[in-house]
Amino acid sequence: MAKKKDKAVKSLKKDVARLEKQNEKLAEAVEKTREDQTAAYKELRSLIEERPTVQDESPGEQEDDSRDSGEGPEVTEAAQRQAEELGVDLSSVEGSGSGGRILVKDVEAAADAK
């Protein structure tokens, strides 16, 4: 009877070891998928921020009042939020977007340079 129990215990230990290896492989695959999703999200966010804006105004009215007000370069909303989260002073950030527009990647680069 003891031999049967020992054999059963050994069999269970082997099964547990096999399942642990499978679990590790699955965990690695999930982590890789998350990394891929994060990279794809950042790329998509960057592409969305860099797309040209559409103006509904007639050609004679296309001047942006905020540029004439001396408030500094235009900043995307996402870049503004990111700057607040990272504690980045936007006056020290040089924008790489159209017309010097400050993008999220510019804020992240400024934060990394700190």
N, C-alpha and C positions, 0 to 999 in steps of 0.2 A: 504494500500500500504506500509506503514511504517513497519507493522508487517512482511510482506513478505521480506522486505529488511533486517530486524533484523534477521529473521530466516535464510536467505541466508548467512549473515555475520557470524552467529554462526556456520553454517555448514562449511563454508570456514575455519574458525578458527580451527575447529576440524580436518579438512583435513590437514591443515598446520601443526598442532601439531603431527598428525599421521605420516606425511611425514618426519618431523624433527626427530622423533624417529627412523624411518627406515633409514634415512640418517646417524644418529649416529651409528647405528648397522653396516651399511655398511662400514663406516669409520673405525670402530674398526676392522672389518674383514680384510680390506685392510692393516691396520697397522700390524696386526698379520701375514698376509701373507708376508709382507715386512721383518718382523723380522725373520720369518722362512727361507725366501730366503737368508737373510744375514748370518744366522747361517749355512745354507747348503753350501753357497759359501765359508765361512771361513773353514769349514771342508774339502771341496773339495780342496781348495788351500793348506791346510796343508798336505793332502794326496799326492797331486802332488809333493810338495816340498820334501817329505820324501821318495819318490820312489827311488830305486837305479838307479844310472846312468849307461848307457851302454857304454862300451869302445870299440872302433873299432880297437884298437892296438893289435898287437900280444902279447902273454904272456910275452915276454922278454922286451917289451917296455911300460909296464903299469905304470911306475912311472910318477907322475904328477909333472912337472917342477915347478909349483907355490908353491908346498909344500916345495921344496928344496930352494926356494928363500928367505925364512924368512919373507914373507909378512903376516903371520898370518894364521888363519883358513880360510877354504873355505866359501864363502858367496853366497847364492842364489841371483839371480838378483832381485827377488821380495823383499828379505830381504834388499838388498842394497838400493833399492828405498824407502822402508819403513823407513830405518834408516835416509836417507836424509830428508824425509818429517817430521819425528818426532825429528830430531836433536840428534840422538843417536850416540855416538862414538862407532864404532864396536870393537875397541880394548878392550873395557870394557865388551863386551858381550860374554857369554859362550854358545857355540852352543850345541844343543841337537840332531842334526841330525847325520847321519852316519859319523864317523871319526871326530866328533866335528863340523860339518858343521853348520853354523849359518842360522837359518830359520826365517821366518817372525814372528812366535810366540815367538822366542827368543828376537827379536828386540822389539816387543810389550811389552813383560814382562819387559825388561830393561827400556822402556819408562814409564811404570806404576810404576816402582820402584823409579823413579826420585822424 
